[in-house]
Amino acid sequence: MTTASSVEPVETRTRRPRATPDVRPLTFATLTLVEWRKQLDTRAGRWMLAVIAIITAAVLAVMMAVSGGNHSFSAFVVGTTTPMAMLLPIVGVLAATSEWSQRTALVTFTLEPRRTRVGLAKVVAAIGSGLALLVLTIGLAALAHLLVVAFRDADPAWDVSVRAVLYLALSVVLFMAQGVGFGLLLRSTPAAIVTLLLAPTLFGLLGGLVPGMADVLPWVDLGTAGEPLLFGSALDGEGWAQLGTATLIWVVAPLVGGLWRTARSEISSS
């Protein structure tokens, strides 16, 4: 006969929780790569890069046809980089406003809650795209000059200095950061683009109409202060000071304000 004391207790089995894989935060390099890919995923971004490529090719074709293509390498570089400098801030704007125009901000900031890092990644990705485009345009300018020298008997003039290239790279950094800053601050593609395009025109009109404004303009207008960067002109101490103050007004202030607004404001899916 089996007694209650001889019955072995039933072993209770406890379920062990499944081990979950460690979720590691995104590295800044990965975040920058994601933001760079997002620049190319939007239709507006692709069209803007295509427009820059078409204008650059058209400028090179005209220069190769005019005067038998007898232009210096520096002239070709100026011809290819000037349209790029005018349109690059718009690429920066699109890189910043795509979160709101495509309504992906909620998803982005859910996956990466540190919004300032996302904003800085947008800046780095936009600057990287701009520098890559600069290398491409300089290479196309060199190819065009080589072709006219080889096939049209133009005079070879490889007169672009290292300083000129570094100045161009600095201008790309400033223009791209400016575009991203205005995009983060205004969050509206039309508003940011109109502001970037109208501001130099208004300052130019003020410089011509208001007495004494022409002397102040290099200190407050980035286009005027940064013009030597586009043409490789040497900058003295006063020129660097003017570039610094204009950069604070038109690059640093919008960028800091845009990052602050992105970090503080409420993000919704609507």
C-alpha positions as CSV (number, residue, x, y, z in Angstrom):
1,M,0.0,0.0,0.0
2,T,1.4,3.3,-0.9
3,T,1.2,6.0,1.8
4,A,1.2,9.7,1.3
5,S,4.6,9.9,2.9
6,S,6.1,7.6,0.4
7,V,4.8,9.6,-2.6
8,E,7.6,11.6,-4.0
9,P,6.7,15.3,-4.4
10,V,6.2,16.3,-8.0
11,E,9.0,18.5,-9.2
12,T,7.9,21.8,-10.3
13,R,9.6,23.1,-13.4
14,T,10.1,26.8,-13.8
15,R,10.5,28.2,-17.3
16,R,13.6,30.1,-17.9
17,P,13.3,33.3,-19.8
18,R,14.8,33.3,-23.2
19,A,18.0,35.1,-23.5
20,T,17.5,38.3,-25.5
21,P,20.3,39.6,-27.6
22,D,22.0,42.7,-26.4
23,V,20.8,45.8,-28.2
24,R,23.7,48.0,-29.0
25,P,23.3,51.6,-29.7
26,L,24.0,52.8,-33.2
27,T,27.5,54.0,-33.8
28,F,27.9,57.5,-35.2
29,A,29.6,56.1,-38.3
30,T,26.5,53.8,-38.9
31,L,24.2,56.7,-38.3
32,T,26.0,58.9,-40.7
33,L,25.9,56.2,-43.4
34,V,22.2,55.8,-42.9
35,E,21.7,59.6,-43.2
36,W,23.8,59.6,-46.4
37,R,21.7,56.8,-47.9
38,K,18.5,58.7,-47.0
39,Q,19.8,61.7,-49.0
40,L,19.8,59.5,-52.1
41,D,16.5,57.8,-51.3
42,T,14.3,60.9,-51.8
43,R,13.2,61.9,-55.3
44,A,14.0,65.5,-54.6
45,G,17.6,64.7,-53.5
46,R,18.2,62.6,-56.6
47,W,16.8,65.3,-58.9
48,M,18.9,68.0,-57.3
49,L,22.1,66.0,-57.8
50,A,21.0,65.3,-61.4
51,V,20.4,69.0,-62.0
52,I,23.9,69.8,-60.7
53,A,25.4,67.2,-63.0
54,I,23.5,68.5,-66.0
55,I,24.5,72.1,-65.4
56,T,28.1,71.1,-64.9
57,A,28.1,69.2,-68.2
58,A,26.5,72.1,-70.0
59,V,29.1,74.6,-68.6
60,L,31.9,72.3,-69.7
61,A,30.4,71.9,-73.2
62,V,30.1,75.6,-73.7
63,M,33.6,76.3,-72.4
64,M,35.1,73.7,-74.7
65,A,33.2,75.2,-77.7
66,V,34.0,78.9,-77.0
67,S,37.4,80.3,-78.1
68,G,38.5,76.8,-79.2
69,G,38.4,75.6,-75.6
70,N,41.5,77.7,-74.9
71,H,40.8,78.2,-71.2
72,S,43.1,77.5,-68.2
73,F,42.4,74.6,-65.8
74,S,41.5,77.2,-63.2
75,A,38.8,78.6,-65.5
76,F,37.3,75.2,-66.0
77,V,37.3,74.6,-62.2
78,V,35.6,78.0,-61.6
79,G,33.0,77.1,-64.3
80,T,32.2,73.7,-62.8
81,T,32.3,74.7,-59.1
82,T,30.2,77.9,-59.3
83,P,26.9,76.2,-60.1
84,M,27.7,73.5,-57.6
85,A,28.3,76.2,-54.9
86,M,25.0,77.8,-55.7
87,L,23.0,74.6,-55.5
88,L,24.8,72.7,-52.7
89,P,23.0,74.5,-49.9
90,I,19.7,73.2,-51.4
91,V,21.1,69.7,-51.1
92,G,21.8,70.4,-47.5
93,V,18.3,71.7,-47.0
94,L,16.8,68.5,-48.5
95,A,19.0,66.3,-46.3
96,A,17.5,68.1,-43.2
97,T,13.9,68.6,-44.2
98,S,13.3,65.0,-45.6
99,E,12.4,63.8,-42.1
100,W,9.4,66.1,-42.0
101,S,8.5,66.1,-45.7
102,Q,8.6,62.3,-45.8
103,R,7.1,62.0,-42.3
104,T,9.9,59.7,-41.1
105,A,10.9,61.8,-38.1
106,L,9.0,59.7,-35.6
107,V,10.6,56.5,-36.8
108,T,14.1,58.0,-37.0
109,F,14.0,59.4,-33.4
110,T,12.4,56.2,-32.1
111,L,15.3,54.2,-33.4
112,E,17.8,56.8,-32.3
113,P,16.4,58.9,-29.4
114,R,19.5,61.1,-29.2
115,R,18.3,63.7,-31.7
116,T,21.3,65.9,-31.6
117,R,23.4,62.9,-32.9
118,V,21.0,62.5,-35.7
119,G,21.3,66.2,-36.6
120,L,25.1,66.0,-36.5
121,A,25.1,62.9,-38.6
122,K,23.0,64.7,-41.2
123,V,25.6,67.5,-41.2
124,V,28.5,65.1,-41.7
125,A,26.7,63.1,-44.4
126,A,25.8,66.3,-46.3
127,I,29.4,67.6,-46.1
128,G,30.7,64.2,-47.3
129,S,28.4,64.3,-50.3
130,G,29.5,67.9,-51.1
131,L,33.2,67.0,-50.9
132,A,32.7,64.0,-53.1
133,L,30.8,66.1,-55.6
134,L,33.7,68.7,-55.4
135,V,36.2,66.0,-56.3
136,L,34.1,64.9,-59.2
137,T,33.7,68.4,-60.6
138,I,37.4,69.1,-60.3
139,G,38.1,65.8,-62.1
140,L,35.7,66.7,-64.9
141,A,37.4,70.1,-65.2
142,A,40.8,68.4,-65.5
143,L,39.4,66.0,-68.1
144,A,37.9,68.8,-70.2
145,H,41.2,70.8,-70.1
146,L,43.1,67.7,-71.0
147,L,40.8,67.1,-74.0
148,V,41.1,70.6,-75.4
149,V,44.9,70.5,-75.0
150,A,45.2,67.2,-76.7
151,F,42.6,67.6,-79.5
152,R,42.2,71.3,-80.0
153,D,45.7,72.5,-79.5
154,A,44.8,74.7,-76.6
155,D,47.5,76.1,-74.4
156,P,48.1,73.9,-71.3
157,A,47.7,75.8,-68.1
158,W,47.5,73.6,-65.0
159,D,47.3,76.6,-62.7
160,V,45.2,75.4,-59.8
161,S,47.0,75.5,-56.5
162,V,46.6,73.4,-53.4
163,R,45.4,76.5,-51.6
164,A,42.6,77.0,-54.1
165,V,41.4,73.4,-53.7
166,L,41.5,73.7,-49.9
167,Y,39.5,77.0,-50.2
168,L,36.9,75.3,-52.3
169,A,36.7,72.4,-49.9
170,L,36.1,74.9,-47.0
171,S,33.4,76.6,-49.0
172,V,31.7,73.3,-49.6
173,V,31.8,72.6,-45.8
174,L,30.3,76.0,-45.0
175,F,27.5,75.9,-47.7
176,M,26.4,72.3,-46.8
177,A,26.4,73.1,-43.1
178,Q,24.4,76.2,-43.8
179,G,21.8,74.3,-45.8
180,V,21.4,71.6,-43.1
181,G,21.2,74.3,-40.4
182,F,18.4,76.2,-42.2
183,G,16.6,73.0,-43.0
184,L,16.6,71.9,-39.3
185,L,15.6,75.3,-38.1
186,L,12.7,75.9,-40.5
187,R,11.7,72.3,-41.3
188,S,10.1,73.5,-44.5
189,T,11.9,72.9,-47.8
190,P,10.3,75.9,-49.6
191,A,10.9,78.3,-46.7
192,A,14.6,77.2,-46.2
193,I,15.3,77.4,-50.0
194,V,13.7,80.8,-50.4
195,T,15.6,82.2,-47.4
196,L,18.9,80.9,-48.7
197,L,18.3,82.3,-52.2
198,L,16.8,85.6,-51.3
199,A,19.2,86.6,-48.5
200,P,22.2,87.2,-50.7
201,T,20.1,89.2,-53.2
202,L,18.7,91.4,-50.4
203,F,22.1,92.0,-48.9
204,G,23.5,92.8,-52.4
205,L,20.7,95.4,-52.9
206,L,21.3,96.9,-49.5
207,G,25.0,97.1,-50.2
208,G,24.2,99.2,-53.3
209,L,21.4,101.4,-51.9
210,V,22.3,102.1,-48.3
211,P,25.3,104.4,-47.9
212,G,28.1,102.7,-46.0
213,M,26.5,99.3,-46.2
214,A,29.2,98.2,-48.7
215,D,31.8,98.3,-46.0
216,V,29.7,96.3,-43.6
217,L,28.5,93.7,-46.1
218,P,31.6,91.5,-46.0
219,W,31.2,91.2,-42.2
220,V,27.5,90.1,-42.3
221,D,27.1,88.4,-45.7
222,L,28.5,84.9,-46.2
223,G,28.4,85.2,-50.0
224,T,30.5,88.3,-50.0
225,A,32.9,87.1,-47.3
226,G,33.2,83.7,-49.0
227,E,33.7,84.9,-52.5
228,P,37.6,84.6,-52.3
229,L,37.2,80.9,-51.4
230,L,35.5,80.2,-54.8
231,F,38.1,82.0,-56.8
232,G,41.2,81.0,-54.8
233,S,42.1,84.6,-53.8
234,A,44.3,85.0,-50.8
235,L,42.7,85.9,-47.6
236,D,44.4,88.3,-45.2
237,G,43.7,88.7,-41.5
238,E,40.7,90.9,-42.1
239,G,39.3,88.6,-44.7
240,W,39.4,85.6,-42.3
241,A,37.8,87.8,-39.6
242,Q,35.0,88.7,-42.0
243,L,34.5,85.1,-43.0
244,G,34.4,84.1,-39.4
245,T,31.7,86.6,-38.4
246,A,29.6,85.8,-41.5
247,T,29.9,82.1,-40.7
248,L,28.7,82.7,-37.2
249,I,25.7,84.5,-38.5
250,W,24.7,82.3,-41.4
251,V,26.1,78.8,-40.5
252,V,26.7,78.4,-36.8
253,A,23.6,80.3,-35.5
254,P,21.1,78.4,-37.8
255,L,22.8,75.1,-37.2
256,V,22.8,75.5,-33.4
257,G,19.2,76.8,-33.5
258,G,18.1,73.9,-35.7
259,L,19.8,71.3,-33.4
260,W,18.2,72.9,-30.4
261,R,14.7,72.9,-32.0
262,T,15.1,69.3,-33.1
263,A,16.1,68.2,-29.6
264,R,13.4,70.2,-27.7
265,S,10.3,70.1,-29.9
266,E,7.6,67.4,-29.9
267,I,7.8,65.0,-32.9
268,S,4.5,63.6,-34.2
269,S,3.6,61.3,-37.0
270,S,1.2,63.7,-38.6
